[in-house]
């Protein structure tokens, strides 16, 4: 099983980034997929989840209205469009199958997002 996150970087407050998570080794299309983040000194938290068909999406309040999760089952890939970024969004971002209880034991390397002027 592989989870490979990409697309992070340094962005100014108010800016945008699109994160990508390419997956392999499991049946992507039948799984809920989620994005998580871990800020310095804090525990990893789930921030957005999408149903297997992509029809249902859930967001944590802190990102609601700014972030959009999507998926492409043909490419086994999940995305996170992040707009109106704030300094408090600075974290390492990860994807995994499942929601509040991630299903894949081995996490990817994550992708660093830094929001700073």
BELPE-V85014 format. One record per residue. N is the residue number from 1. RES is the residue in one small letter. PHI is phi as a letter, one per 40 degrees, with the letter a starting at -180 (NA if undefined). BURIAL is # if it has 16 or more other C-alpha atoms within 10 Angstrom, else .. Layout:
<<N/RES/PHI/BURIAL> <N/RES/PHI/BURIAL>>
This chain:
<<1/x/NA/.> <2/x/b/.> <3/x/b/#> <4/x/b/#> <5/x/c/#> <6/x/a/#> <7/x/h/#> <8/x/c/#> <9/x/i/.> <10/x/c/.> <11/x/a/#> <12/x/c/.> <13/x/d/#> <14/x/g/.> <15/x/c/.> <16/x/b/#> <17/x/a/#> <18/x/b/#> <19/x/c/#> <20/x/b/#> <21/x/b/#> <22/x/c/#> <23/x/b/#> <24/x/a/.> <25/x/g/.> <26/x/a/.> <27/x/c/.> <28/x/d/#> <29/x/c/#> <30/x/b/.> <31/x/b/#> <32/x/c/#> <33/x/b/#> <34/x/b/#> <35/x/b/#> <36/x/b/#> <37/x/a/#> <38/x/b/#> <39/x/c/#> <40/x/d/.> <41/x/g/.> <42/x/b/.> <43/x/c/.> <44/x/c/.> <45/x/b/#> <46/x/c/#> <47/x/b/#> <48/x/a/#> <49/x/b/#> <50/x/b/#> <51/x/c/#> <52/x/c/#> <53/x/c/.> <54/x/g/#> <55/x/c/.> <56/x/b/.> <57/x/b/#> <58/x/b/#> <59/x/b/#> <60/x/c/.> <61/x/d/.> <62/x/c/.> <63/x/b/#> <64/x/d/.> <65/x/g/.> <66/x/b/.> <67/x/b/#> <68/x/b/#> <69/x/c/#> <70/x/a/#> <71/x/a/#> <72/x/b/.> <73/x/c/.> <74/x/c/.> <75/x/b/.> <76/x/f/#> <77/x/b/#> <78/x/b/#> <79/x/b/#> <80/x/b/#> <81/x/c/.> <82/x/b/#> <83/x/b/#> <84/x/f/.> <85/x/c/#> <86/x/b/#> <87/x/d/.> <88/x/c/.> <89/x/c/#> <90/x/c/#> <91/x/a/#> <92/x/c/#> <93/x/b/#> <94/x/b/#> <95/x/b/#> <96/x/a/#> <97/x/c/#> <98/x/g/#> <99/x/b/#> <100/x/c/.> <101/x/b/.> <102/x/c/#> <103/x/c/.> <104/x/c/.> <105/x/c/.> <106/x/c/.> <107/x/c/#> <108/x/c/#> <109/x/c/.> <110/x/g/#> <111/x/b/#> <112/x/c/#> <113/x/b/#> <114/x/b/#> <115/x/b/#> <116/x/a/#> <117/x/c/.>>
